[in-house]
């Protein structure tokens, strides 16, 4: 069983949260913040349109998704800077909540969309084409190799017009611009190693 610790998700409201998951979330969001700053500098220096990166977190089930969201949006997590910037996507949503989250998901690349974190439960398969996914935090084992490959593939698309030669140059001189960050997970590591 995973070691857990109390985590304050709201003033006076504590939950037991796995330590390893808190560390993965902190690592991933640190990488996201760094990536966001580098992309802002890069786009400004080259007069490219602004690129707003986002984080994709895969969770075990809807209860886990809700718990992760409460941690990420809490004031105890990076001072609450992600409050109001997180959406959950899963099959238990319906009606207005589902419609609103799908609209936010479909416009996640738009710099006016506040969403920086997408939490999903096995919902994002084919048909969702994004180019600004820069950080993946898998908090559950992937249900299939194909889903894992699709998730990684989304993060391998670049949001600005560059040639293969320029990508190779950036890989040497400015890797933050072209690299996808994946917080450690055995299954993802296996697939990346095989590729």
N, C-alpha and C positions, 0 to 999 in steps of 0.2 A: 504494500500500500504506500502511496506517495505521502511524504511528509507535508503537513499543512501548517499554516499559522493564521492567527486572526488578522484580518485586514479591514480597515474602516472604510466602507463604501459611502457612507453619509455620516454626518455628525451623530454620534451615539449608536450607529448601526454597524455592527461587525459581522463578517462572514468568515468561515474557514476557507482558505484558498491555498491550493498547492504551491509550495515554495518554488518548485521548478517552473511552474507556469508563470508565476510572478516575475521570475528572473528572465524567462524568454520574452515576456511582454516588455519588460524594461529594456532589454537588449534591442529588441526590434524597434521600439519607439525611439530609442537613442539613435539607431541607424537611420530611421526615417527623418528625424530632425536634422541630422547631418546632411543627408541626401537632399532634403528640401532647401537648405541653405546653399549647397553647391549648385543645384539646378537654377536657383534664382540668380546667382552670380554668372553662371554660364550663359543663360538666356539673355540677361541684360548686356553682357559683354559682346554678344553676337547679334543683338537686335532680333532675337527670336521671340515669338509670342511666349508669354509666361507658361511654365509647365508646373502644375500642382501635383506632386506625387501623392499616392495613397498607399495604405497598408491593407493587406488582405489577411485576415485571421480565420483559420478553419477550426471549428469547435466540434465537440462530440455529439451534442444534441441541443435542443432548444433551451433547456434549463442551463446547460453549460454556457451557451451563447449569452443568455441574460446575465449570468454571473460575471462573465468576462467583460461584458459591456459596463456593468456596474463598477468594476475595478478600473477600467480604462477611463471612465468619465469622472471618477472620484477625485476629490481635492488632494487625497493622499498619493495620487499617481501623477507625477510631473506637475504638481500644483493645480491640477484641474484644467490644464490647457486643452484637453480633448473633449471636455463637456460640450455636448451639442454638435460634435463633429463625427459621431459614430452612428452607423446604421447596422441593423441586423437583417439578414435575409434568410428566411427559412419558411418551410411549408405550413407552419402553424399560424402564420399571419394571414389575415383576411381583410377584405373591405378596404376602408380608407387607409389604414395603417400600411397594408400591403402595397396599395397603389402609390402612396407617398414615398415609400422606400424604394420601389421600383423606379419611380421618376428620378429620385436622387441617385440611384445606382447608374441609370442610363446617362446621367449628366455629370458623372463623377470627374470627368476630365475638365469640365468647365471651371475656370478659376473663380467664378462667383459662387460655385457650389461649396458649401462649408465642409462637406464630408472629407475626412482624411483617413478614416478607418472603416473598413467593411468587414463585418463579422458574418460568417455564413456557416450553415449546416448543410453540407452536401447539396447545395442548390445551384452553384454556378458552373454549369457544364458548357456545352458548345453554344454559340450564338451570342456571346457577350464579348465584344471586341473593344479592348481598351489598350492604350499605349502608355499610360502613366503609372502602372503598377511597378513599384520599385522595391517593395519589402513584403515578404511572405512570412507569416508566423503560424506554422502548423502546430496546433495544440491537440491534435488527435492523429492517429494513424489514418492514412488515406484509404478509402474504401476500394480503390482500384488504381492500378498503374496508369491507366489512361487518364483518369481524373487528375492524378498527380502531374502527369506530363502536360495536360491542358493548362493546369494552374501555372506551372513553370513557364510554359509557352507564352502566356499572357504577359509575364514579366520580362520576356526577352524582346518585346517590340519596343522600338524607340519612338518618342513623341515629337521628333523634329527631323527635318530632311538632311540626312548625312549619307555619304557614300560608304561603301564597304572599306575603302582605303582610310577614310576619316575615322570610322569606327575602330579600325586597327590602331590608328594613331592615338585616339582617345584612350584606348585600352592600355597603351603604354604611358601616356602623359597625364591623363585625367580619368582614371578608371571609374570614379564615382558617377560619371555621366552615363556610362554604358553598362554598368554592372547591376545585376539583380541581387538583392540581399535576401538570403533565406536563413532564418534562425534555425539552428541545428535540429534536425529530425532524421532518424536513421533511414526511413524509406526515401525521403527526398534526396539524401546524401547518396544512396545507392543509385538512383536514377541519374543524378548529375554525374557521378563517377563513370557509369556505363556510357553516357553520351560523350 
